Amino acid sequence: MTRVLAVDVGTSSVRAQIFDERVVERDAAKRDYAGETDADRLVEAARAAVDEARSDTVDAVGTSCFGHSLVAVSDRGRALTPVLGWRDTRSADAAEWLSRRLDAAAVHARTGCHVHTSYWPAKLAWLASTEPELFRTSRRFVSFAEYLYGELLDEDDVPMSVSQASGTGLLNLHTFDWDDELLEALGVDRARLPRIGDEEVAGWFPALLDGACSNVGAGCVSRERAALMVGTSGALRTVYETETPMPRPGLFLYRVDARRVVEGGALSDGGNLYHWLGRTLESNDGSLAGRDPDSHGLTFVTLLGGERSTGWHAHAHGAIHGLTFETTALDIRQAALEGIAFRFAEVLELMPEVKAIVATGGALMKDADWCQIMADALARPIELSAVDEASLRGAAVLALERLGVRAPAPRLRGTFEPRPEVADAYRAAHERQRQLYRVATGADTT
């Protein structure tokens, strides 16, 4: 029976497990490192998880890795910077500078990525401005995935998968190569970027974007079936085949490989906001079940981590309106979870093909109240995935696919139906958030 080692490198932990053709989840080897940005410490955590999980020989290794990260490396292959990830918004001014210099809509059409702090163009421009000597002397710029493979496999020339390259914002979707106009604007030569390729190295398939793996692991692999993921951050995505990728306004579009893309919207607030509520509020206990969405009188624009979808405003911040002396911690918690649901509703409006939504991600799957809020705010049934670690399972499924093995479909564990009796209240609350959103992002200049 074919066996693969799957590795999932996330922003807060790494997991590893051996799967066979049945792709059954068991307890995975795990190492936590929430908030860690030191590339070498992240490598050691991943190495420990892989060593613990790899108790026997396998036919291949497949990896899911967080995307959009940037690491500058030296002549000796050592990291010169921390891992610069999507949560690092220091390049906001650089993103605005690039937007003025380039045709941002054309960049999005070619790459599927907006000119935004999440992606490499803004981060590279920021490095060139704030650390000119480091920018000039760095031998190469890689994502953490290539840095990890180089360390684990002792390889100097590790390819970057089409999937990870597409998530940088520098890949031309149509040529499968680095975008000429962006390279010229940034003053970066191709020789300083990884070579792009999906060929295996020492039995390891190049790491893929965790978002694409999550969809595959949850069985959301058509334009009609979307994965609603809330982990550290949040995303609503579809994976589908197309010969002509066509990015749509407000959404991202990344390649998975030569024939598939992953499309959708991403939120910088997700489980991180959930944890912020727990740290910040004196009391965060109590059930939200049965509470009317308008009972708290609050409007919460959940942009504490900045905005990605749908407006991609580089300097956006969160906002709460309607606070009184009667406001409780439970009121704020409810308004926050509703706020994220309304942001997802904005993404869903841009994806009219979606007919079914599958909930995945640890933060969402552990909270039945939040799942019900999502169903009510999106006015769609929310199917709850029975897959605990969708990105890890997806890495295994895609590795098995490369070996010619088709994995079985994943299971579901229930459905949350939208409640008709609260539909009007949710529509009114959503409209209030739209109005406050325009103020919080600067879209309303009146």
Beta strands, then each sheet from edge to edge (+ up, - down):
strand 1: 3-9
strand 2: 13-20
strand 3: 29-32
strand 4: 60-65
strand 5: 71-73
strand 6: 140-142
strand 7: 171-172
strand 8: 177-178
strand 9: 208-209
strand 10: 225-230
strand 11: 234-241
strand 12: 252-255
strand 13: 260-267
strand 14: 299-301
strand 15: 319-321
strand 16: 356-360
strand 17: 382-385
strand 18: 412-416
sheet 1: 3+ 2- 1+ 4+ 9+
sheet 2: 5+ 6-
sheet 3: 7+ 8-
sheet 4: 12+ 13- 11+ 10- 16- 17- 18+
sheet 5: 14+ 15-
end
